[in-house]
Amino acid sequence: MLNIHGQPGVPLRETNLARRPAGPSAWYQSDIQTNDESNGSATVRGIFDAETFSVSPGGTTTFAPTYQYHLGVWFNDPSVPFNLGCEPGAAAPIVTPFNGEQNAGIQVVNTAQFPVSAGPLSRVHR
């Protein structure tokens, strides 16, 4: 269960890096709907395990196996952080592809306090 307080509705993704850029994978997990006071929660069911990874051994883009040990949350609406002054110097809202419509705002929070190879999901074992 993930609880969010003080943020408008946001998408949750599992990533291989907590910091920007997200790397080869930012796997969508859930939207977290919030109420008028910007509080919400989501129970996400899936395979969260130290062995979860992405790989692309051939094709136009290739990369070695990459573990997805981190979590990130993005603003669903790019105008929200822009209007709150979260993007100083930007002339328009910054748009990222991290929601279902590929038009999310900037990242709200992440698990960057953990080392790249030891994010919180690296401690989950089935």
C-alpha positions as CSV (number, residue, x, y, z in Angstrom):
1,M,0.0,0.0,0.0
2,L,1.3,3.4,-0.9
3,N,-0.1,6.6,0.7
4,I,0.2,10.1,-0.8
5,H,-0.5,13.3,1.1
6,G,-0.5,16.8,-0.3
7,Q,-0.2,15.9,-4.0
8,P,-2.8,15.8,-6.8
9,G,-3.5,12.5,-8.5
10,V,-0.2,10.9,-9.6
11,P,1.0,7.8,-11.6
12,L,3.3,5.4,-9.8
13,R,6.1,3.6,-11.8
14,E,8.7,1.0,-11.0
15,T,12.1,2.2,-12.4
16,N,15.7,1.1,-12.6
17,L,17.0,4.4,-11.5
18,A,15.5,6.8,-9.0
19,R,17.1,9.9,-10.6
20,R,16.5,11.3,-14.0
21,P,16.8,10.0,-16.6
22,A,14.8,6.9,-15.7
23,G,16.9,4.6,-17.9
24,P,15.5,1.9,-20.1
25,S,12.4,1.2,-18.0
26,A,9.8,3.0,-16.0
27,W,7.1,0.3,-15.6
28,Y,3.7,1.8,-14.9
29,Q,2.1,0.3,-11.8
30,S,-1.0,2.4,-10.9
31,D,-2.6,5.8,-10.8
32,I,-3.0,7.1,-7.2
33,Q,-6.3,9.1,-7.1
34,T,-6.4,11.8,-4.5
35,N,-9.3,13.7,-2.9
36,D,-10.0,17.5,-2.6
37,E,-7.3,17.7,0.1
38,S,-4.7,15.9,-2.1
39,N,-4.7,12.7,0.0
40,G,-4.9,9.3,-1.6
41,S,-3.7,5.7,-1.5
42,A,-3.3,2.7,-3.8
43,T,-2.8,-0.9,-3.2
44,V,-0.6,-2.3,-6.0
45,R,-0.5,-6.0,-6.8
46,G,2.2,-7.3,-9.1
47,I,5.5,-9.0,-9.2
48,F,7.8,-6.9,-7.0
49,D,10.9,-8.9,-6.5
50,A,14.7,-8.5,-6.4
51,E,14.7,-10.5,-9.6
52,T,12.5,-8.2,-11.7
53,F,14.5,-6.8,-14.7
54,S,14.2,-5.5,-18.2
55,V,16.4,-6.6,-21.1
56,S,16.6,-5.8,-24.8
57,P,19.2,-8.2,-26.5
58,G,18.5,-7.1,-30.1
59,G,16.6,-4.7,-32.3
60,T,17.0,-0.9,-32.7
61,T,17.8,-0.4,-29.0
62,T,19.8,-2.9,-27.0
63,F,20.7,-3.0,-23.3
64,A,21.9,-5.6,-20.8
65,P,19.6,-6.9,-18.1
66,T,18.6,-3.9,-15.9
67,Y,17.0,-4.4,-12.5
68,Q,14.1,-2.3,-11.4
69,Y,14.7,-1.6,-7.8
70,H,13.3,1.9,-7.4
71,L,9.9,3.7,-7.4
72,G,9.0,7.1,-8.7
73,V,5.8,9.2,-8.7
74,W,5.1,11.9,-11.3
75,F,2.5,14.7,-11.5
76,N,-0.2,13.4,-13.7
77,D,-1.0,16.9,-15.1
78,P,2.0,18.8,-16.3
79,S,0.3,22.2,-15.6
80,V,0.1,21.5,-11.8
81,P,3.8,21.7,-11.0
82,F,4.3,24.5,-13.5
83,N,1.5,26.6,-11.8
84,L,2.9,25.8,-8.4
85,G,6.3,27.3,-9.4
86,C,8.1,23.9,-9.4
87,E,9.8,24.6,-12.7
88,P,11.7,27.9,-12.3
89,G,12.7,29.4,-15.5
90,A,10.5,27.2,-17.7
91,A,8.3,29.1,-20.2
92,A,5.8,26.2,-20.4
93,P,5.1,23.1,-18.4
94,I,7.6,20.3,-18.7
95,V,6.0,17.2,-20.2
96,T,7.3,13.7,-19.5
97,P,6.0,10.3,-20.9
98,F,5.3,8.8,-17.4
99,N,1.5,8.4,-17.4
100,G,-0.9,6.4,-19.6
101,E,-1.3,9.2,-22.0
102,Q,2.5,9.9,-22.2
103,N,1.9,13.5,-21.1
104,A,2.7,13.6,-17.3
105,G,4.4,16.3,-15.4
106,I,7.7,16.2,-13.6
107,Q,8.6,13.6,-10.9
108,V,7.2,14.4,-7.5
109,V,9.1,11.9,-5.3
110,N,11.5,9.0,-5.8
111,T,13.7,6.6,-3.9
112,A,16.9,8.4,-4.7
113,Q,18.0,8.1,-1.0
114,F,18.9,4.5,-1.8
115,P,22.0,3.4,-3.8
116,V,21.3,2.7,-7.5
117,S,21.9,-1.0,-7.1
118,A,20.1,-1.3,-3.7
119,G,16.7,0.4,-4.1
120,P,13.8,-0.6,-1.8
121,L,12.6,-3.3,-4.2
122,S,15.9,-5.1,-4.1
123,R,14.9,-6.1,-0.6
124,V,11.7,-7.8,-1.7
125,H,11.9,-11.6,-2.0
126,R,9.0,-13.9,-2.7
